[in-house]
Amino acid sequence: MRDGRDGAGLRAAPAWVRSFLWARMSSSLGTQVTFLALPAAAAAAAPRDAQFVAVLEAMTVVGFVLFSLPSGVIADRRDPLRTLVVCSWASAVCMVAVGIGLVRLVTEWATYKAVLVAVLVAIASCIQTQAEASTQRLVVTGVAPPLRPVMNSWVHGAGSGAQLVGPAVVGMLVATVGAAYGLLLDGLSFAVAAVLLGVAARRREPRGVSDVPVVPSPGPVAAPVPVALRRRVAAAVAEGFAGFGILARLERLWAATVVLACANFFAGLYGATYVFYVLQVRDLGGGGLAAVGAAAAVGGLAGATAAPWLLSRVGAGRVLLAAPFGYGALFGLVGAPDGDLVLPAVGVGLYACASALVAIAYVTYRQEHSPEDAAGRVAAASRAVTNGAYPLSAAVAIAALGVLDAAQVITIAVAGEAVTALLLPLWWWRLWRSGVQERAGARAGVDGA
């Protein structure tokens, strides 16, 4: 199998990989449409109740938090590709159910219907969390190491492409059938992904990722069912938290995870204020917002496209050290003179490119250094740390906007992103120095003996 350095990695990859990537594109588009259409549909269902929109958005975070660690255990125990097939069908059914619930709420409001829709949204978030964990496990166990950067770039690029196409699709759906019916149709994206994943499972080599060992559940076989169930649940919880222990023992990976969480915190702070800042403070209007958003999507695609080439030549660790310095380009958003649209768009585009490189390099580095039998748990633990920064940043943004204006919050977020770029080189240098000193001490002890 080629390593992807000459751009032919995917052409030389097994047929199931290409089916998987087409499925990923379809599911990424579905996720982006859901992300954009859900608030619009909720606002149509409860036009005088902004809290309902906030509750539905909060339930996505709740679903992620609740299912973050169990998703890693399931990914390590089950065949990841077949788990993805189940997740895609479940997402399709869940989106159809959410769409039906919101359509019914538009015609007649009822509290129990609103609660049911909120629960379905949380379940959909749990399913997406499991899909992400199984995807990471699939790349680690089913793809040769030289091809992993290419796979990671395509997986990330699918999200950037969906970010570019998603608003147009949602706008068309809202204008023609309404946001709630758009969510109904959105289930088709996940259904198409499920079909393509089923094709990938049939095309997969006989001795491929299906040979994932299944960890036997603990506890005596003869134990009563309630006791055995409690033991299995306790063992699953302990196994999920064990991912944090494995991650913490991998010192360089742990450092990269913590630094990425800091970057995500400031990214969330920036994202929570950015739309209001562009529209109200910079007064760029809807056209300016669309231009800056398109620049971000193009930058993300550019970073995803360049990532395999860079990773194959300089390695994931070096890219992870250097790429965050592109975060400083975000100063173009706050440093541009009034009325200028070019500098904000260029700055946000370069920032998105750097973010894509960091995300792909981090995932590749994690795959290279994670134990294969615990890849799902390590991935789940790292996502719990890195993505856990987003709800915290949203809460901080709400509190900060009570005492600061949007321009000041954006400036703090941009400065925080720029400073974050320095943290990982300093941390890794400290680890390297401590390792050198330990080896020198060990040699001195041997010489003295």
C-alpha positions in Angstrom: 0.0 0.0 0.0 1.3 3.4 -0.9 1.9 5.9 1.9 0.0 8.8 0.3 3.1 11.0 -0.2 2.6 11.2 -3.9 -1.1 12.0 -3.6 -2.1 8.4 -4.6 -2.8 7.1 -1.1 -6.5 6.9 -1.5 -6.3 5.3 -5.0 -4.1 2.6 -3.5 -6.3 2.2 -0.4 -8.7 -0.7 0.0 -12.1 -0.2 -1.6 -13.9 -0.1 1.7 -11.9 3.0 2.7 -13.4 5.0 -0.2 -16.9 3.9 0.6 -16.3 5.0 4.2 -15.1 8.4 3.2 -18.1 9.0 0.9 -20.3 8.0 3.9 -18.4 10.4 6.1 -19.1 13.3 3.7 -22.8 12.5 3.7 -23.0 12.3 7.5 -20.9 15.5 7.9 -23.4 17.3 5.7 -26.2 15.9 7.8 -24.6 17.0 11.0 -24.0 20.5 9.7 -27.6 20.8 8.5 -28.8 19.6 11.9 -26.6 22.2 13.6 -28.0 25.0 11.6 -31.6 24.0 11.1 -32.3 22.9 14.7 -32.3 26.4 16.2 -34.3 27.8 13.3 -36.9 25.0 13.7 -37.0 25.6 17.5 -37.5 29.3 17.1 -40.4 28.6 14.7 -42.0 26.2 17.2 -41.7 28.6 20.1 -41.4 32.1 18.6 -41.9 33.8 22.0 -39.7 31.5 24.0 -36.0 31.9 23.4 -35.3 29.5 26.3 -36.5 26.6 24.2 -33.9 27.3 21.6 -31.2 27.5 24.3 -32.5 24.2 25.9 -32.2 22.3 22.7 -28.7 23.6 22.1 -27.7 22.7 25.7 -29.1 19.2 25.2 -26.5 18.5 22.5 -23.8 19.3 25.1 -25.6 17.1 27.7 -25.6 14.2 25.3 -22.0 14.6 24.5 -21.0 14.8 28.2 -23.1 11.8 29.2 -21.9 9.5 26.5 -18.3 10.7 26.1 -16.6 7.9 28.1 -19.0 5.0 27.4 -18.5 5.7 23.7 -14.8 4.9 24.0 -15.5 1.6 25.8 -18.0 0.6 23.1 -15.6 1.5 20.4 -12.9 -0.7 21.9 -15.2 -3.6 22.4 -17.2 -3.7 19.2 -16.3 -3.7 15.5 -16.1 0.0 14.7 -17.3 -0.1 11.1 -20.4 -2.1 11.9 -21.0 0.2 14.9 -20.9 3.2 12.5 -23.6 1.5 10.4 -25.8 1.2 13.4 -25.1 4.8 14.4 -25.9 6.1 11.0 -29.3 4.3 10.9 -30.0 5.5 14.4 -29.1 9.1 13.5 -31.5 8.9 10.5 -34.4 7.7 12.7 -33.6 10.2 15.4 -33.6 13.2 13.0 -36.9 12.1 11.5 -38.3 11.8 15.0 -37.0 15.3 15.9 -38.4 16.7 12.7 -41.8 15.2 13.3 -41.8 16.5 16.9 -40.9 20.0 15.8 -43.6 19.9 13.1 -46.2 19.0 15.7 -44.9 21.7 18.0 -45.3 24.3 15.3 -49.0 23.4 14.8 -49.7 22.9 18.5 -47.5 23.7 21.4 -47.4 21.2 24.3 -44.9 20.9 27.1 -44.6 17.1 26.9 -43.8 17.3 23.2 -41.1 19.9 23.9 -39.6 17.6 26.5 -39.7 14.6 24.2 -37.9 16.6 21.4 -35.2 17.7 23.9 -34.6 14.1 24.9 -34.4 13.1 21.3 -31.8 15.8 20.6 -29.7 14.5 23.5 -30.0 11.0 22.2 -28.9 12.2 18.7 -25.9 13.8 20.4 -25.0 10.6 22.1 -25.2 8.7 18.8 -22.9 11.3 17.1 -20.4 10.9 20.0 -20.3 7.2 19.6 -19.8 7.6 15.8 -16.8 9.9 16.4 -15.2 7.4 18.9 -15.8 4.5 16.5 -14.3 6.5 13.6 -11.1 7.1 15.5 -10.9 3.4 16.5 -11.5 2.4 12.8 -8.6 4.5 11.6 -6.3 3.1 14.2 -7.1 -0.6 13.7 -8.2 -0.7 10.0 -5.7 1.5 8.1 -1.9 1.2 7.7 0.0 3.9 9.6 1.2 5.8 6.5 -2.4 6.2 5.3 -3.7 7.6 8.5 -2.8 11.3 7.9 -4.7 11.0 4.5 -7.7 9.5 6.2 -7.7 12.1 9.0 -7.5 14.9 6.5 -10.4 13.6 4.6 -12.5 13.1 7.7 -11.7 16.7 8.8 -12.1 18.0 5.3 -15.6 16.5 5.0 -16.5 18.7 8.0 -15.0 21.8 6.4 -16.8 21.1 3.1 -20.1 20.6 5.0 -19.5 23.9 6.7 -19.2 25.6 3.3 -22.2 23.8 1.7 -24.4 23.5 4.8 -25.7 27.1 5.0 -26.8 27.0 1.4 -28.6 23.7 1.9 -30.3 25.0 5.1 -31.3 28.2 3.4 -32.9 26.3 0.5 -34.7 24.0 2.9 -36.0 26.8 5.1 -37.2 28.8 2.1 -39.0 25.8 0.5 -40.3 23.5 3.2 -39.4 25.1 6.5 -36.7 24.2 9.1 -38.7 21.5 10.8 -39.4 19.6 7.5 -35.8 20.3 6.6 -34.8 18.2 9.6 -37.0 15.4 8.4 -35.2 15.5 5.0 -31.9 15.7 6.9 -32.4 12.1 7.9 -31.7 11.1 4.3 -28.1 12.2 4.7 -27.6 9.8 7.6 -29.5 7.0 5.7 -27.2 7.5 2.7 -24.2 7.3 5.0 -25.6 4.1 6.5 -26.0 2.5 3.1 -22.4 3.5 2.1 -21.0 2.2 5.4 -22.8 -1.1 4.8 -21.1 -1.3 1.4 -17.8 -0.6 3.1 -18.4 -3.4 5.6 -19.0 -5.8 2.7 -16.0 -4.7 0.8 -13.7 -4.9 3.8 -10.9 -7.4 3.7 -11.6 -10.7 5.5 -9.0 -10.1 8.1 -9.3 -6.3 8.7 -10.9 -4.3 11.4 -13.4 -6.9 12.2 -10.7 -8.7 14.2 -11.1 -6.3 17.1 -10.9 -8.3 20.3 -14.0 -8.3 22.4 -13.2 -7.8 26.1 -15.1 -10.4 28.2 -17.4 -8.8 30.7 -16.3 -9.3 34.3 -18.2 -11.1 37.0 -19.2 -14.8 37.6 -21.5 -16.3 35.0 -23.7 -17.8 37.6 -24.4 -14.5 39.4 -28.0 -13.3 39.4 -29.0 -11.1 36.5 -29.3 -7.8 38.6 -25.9 -8.4 40.2 -24.2 -9.3 36.9 -25.8 -6.2 35.3 -24.5 -3.9 38.1 -21.0 -5.4 37.8 -21.0 -4.9 34.1 -22.1 -1.3 34.4 -19.5 -0.7 37.1 -16.8 -2.3 35.1 -17.8 -0.3 32.0 -17.7 3.0 34.0 -14.3 2.0 35.5 -13.0 1.1 32.0 -14.1 4.4 30.6 -12.4 6.4 33.3 -9.3 4.2 32.7 -8.8 6.0 29.4 -7.9 9.1 31.4 -5.2 7.1 33.2 -3.7 5.8 30.0 -3.8 9.3 28.5 -2.1 10.9 31.5 0.8 8.3 31.3 1.5 9.4 27.7 3.1 12.7 28.9 3.6 14.3 25.5 0.1 13.4 24.3 -1.4 14.6 27.6 0.4 17.9 27.2 -1.0 18.3 23.6 -4.4 17.4 24.9 -4.4 20.1 27.6 -3.0 22.7 25.3 -5.7 21.9 22.7 -8.3 22.2 25.4 -7.0 25.8 26.1 -7.1 26.6 22.4 -10.7 25.3 22.2 -11.7 27.4 25.2 -10.6 30.6 23.5 -12.1 29.3 20.2 -15.4 28.9 22.0 -15.1 32.3 23.5 -14.5 33.8 20.1 -17.2 31.7 18.4 -19.8 32.7 21.0 -19.3 36.4 20.3 -18.1 36.4 16.7 -21.4 36.7 14.9 -22.6 39.6 17.0 -19.2 41.2 16.7 -19.2 41.0 12.9 -22.8 42.2 12.5 -23.1 44.8 15.2 -19.6 46.0 16.2 -17.9 45.9 12.8 -21.1 46.5 11.0 -20.2 44.3 8.1 -23.8 43.1 7.5 -25.0 39.7 6.4 -22.8 39.8 3.3 -19.8 40.4 5.4 -20.7 37.6 7.7 -21.2 35.2 4.8 -17.8 36.2 3.3 -16.0 35.7 6.6 -17.8 32.3 7.1 -16.8 31.2 3.5 -13.2 32.2 4.2 -13.2 30.1 7.3 -14.6 27.1 5.3 -12.0 27.6 2.5 -9.2 27.9 5.1 -10.3 24.7 6.8 -10.4 22.8 3.4 -6.9 24.2 2.6 -5.5 23.0 5.9 -7.1 19.6 5.5 -5.7 19.3 1.9 -2.2 20.3 3.0 -2.1 18.1 6.1 -1.1 14.8 4.5 1.7 16.4 2.6 3.1 18.1 5.7 2.6 15.2 8.0 4.4 12.8 5.7 7.4 15.1 5.4 7.9 16.7 8.9 5.8 14.4 11.1 2.7 15.0 13.2 4.6 16.3 16.3 6.4 19.1 14.4 3.2 20.2 12.7 1.5 20.2 16.1 4.3 22.5 17.4 4.3 24.9 14.5 0.8 25.2 13.2 -0.8 26.9 16.2 1.3 30.0 15.5 -1.2 30.6 12.7 -3.7 31.4 15.4 -2.2 34.9 15.4 -3.7 35.6 12.0 -7.0 36.0 13.8 -5.8 39.5 14.8 -6.9 40.5 11.3 -10.5 40.3 12.6 -9.9 42.9 15.3 -7.1 44.9 13.7 -8.7 45.8 10.5 -9.9 49.4 10.0 -13.6 50.1 9.9 -15.3 49.0 6.7 -12.5 46.7 5.6 -13.7 43.2 4.8 -10.5 41.8 3.2 -8.3 41.7 6.4 -11.0 40.0 8.6 -11.7 37.4 5.9 -8.0 36.6 5.3 -7.3 36.5 9.1 -10.2 34.1 9.8 -9.3 32.0 6.8 -5.6 31.6 7.9 -6.8 30.9 11.4 -9.2 28.2 10.1 -6.3 26.7 8.1 -4.1 26.5 11.1 -6.9 25.0 13.2 -7.4 22.3 10.6 -3.7 21.5 10.6 -3.7 21.3 14.4 -6.7 19.1 14.6 -5.5 16.6 12.0 -1.9 16.6 13.4 -3.3 16.0 16.9 -5.5 13.1 15.9 -2.7 11.5 13.9 -0.2 12.0 16.8 -2.7 10.5 19.2 -3.2 7.5 16.9 0.5 7.0 16.7 1.0 7.0 20.4 -2.2 5.3 21.7 -2.1 1.6 22.6 -4.1 -0.2 19.9 -6.2 -2.1 22.4 -7.2 1.1 24.1 -7.5 3.5 21.2 -11.2 4.1 21.6 -10.9 4.9 25.3 -7.9 7.2 24.8 -9.8 9.0 22.0 -12.9 9.4 24.2 -10.9 10.7 27.2 -9.0 13.2 25.0 -12.3 14.4 23.5 -13.8 14.8 27.0 -10.9 17.1 27.8 -10.6 19.1 24.6 -14.3 19.5 23.8 -15.2 19.9 27.5 -13.7 23.4 27.1 -16.6 24.5 24.8 -19.5 24.6 27.4 -17.1 26.3 29.9 -16.2 29.0 27.3 -19.9 29.6 26.5 -20.6 30.2 30.2 -17.6 32.5 30.5 -18.7 34.4 27.4 -22.2 35.0 28.8 -20.7 36.3 32.1 -18.1 38.4 30.3 -20.6 40.1 28.1 -22.3 41.3 31.2 -19.3 43.5 32.1 -17.4 43.9 28.8 -18.5 44.8 25.3 -18.2 42.3 22.4 -15.1 43.9 21.0 -13.2 43.4 24.3 -14.3 39.8 24.6 -13.2 39.1 21.0 -9.9 40.7 21.7 -9.3 38.6 24.8 -10.2 35.5 22.8 -7.9 36.3 20.0 -5.0 37.2 22.3 -5.6 33.9 24.2 -5.4 31.9 21.0 -2.1 33.6 20.1 -0.6 32.9 23.5 -1.8 29.3 23.5 0.6 28.7 20.6 3.6 29.1 22.9 2.4 26.6 25.5 3.0 23.3 23.8 6.7 24.0 22.7 7.5 25.1 26.3 5.8 22.1 27.8 7.4 19.6 25.5 10.8 21.3 26.0 10.4 20.9 29.7 9.5 17.2 29.3 12.6 16.8 27.1 14.8 18.5 29.6 13.5 16.3 32.4 14.1 13.2 30.3 17.7 14.2 29.6 18.3 14.8 33.3 16.8 11.5 34.2 19.0 9.7 31.7 22.1 11.5 32.8 21.3 10.6 36.4 20.8 7.0 35.5 24.2 6.9 33.6 25.9 8.5 36.6 24.4 5.9 38.9 25.7 3.1 36.7 29.2 4.6 36.4 29.3 5.1 40.2 28.4 1.5 40.8 
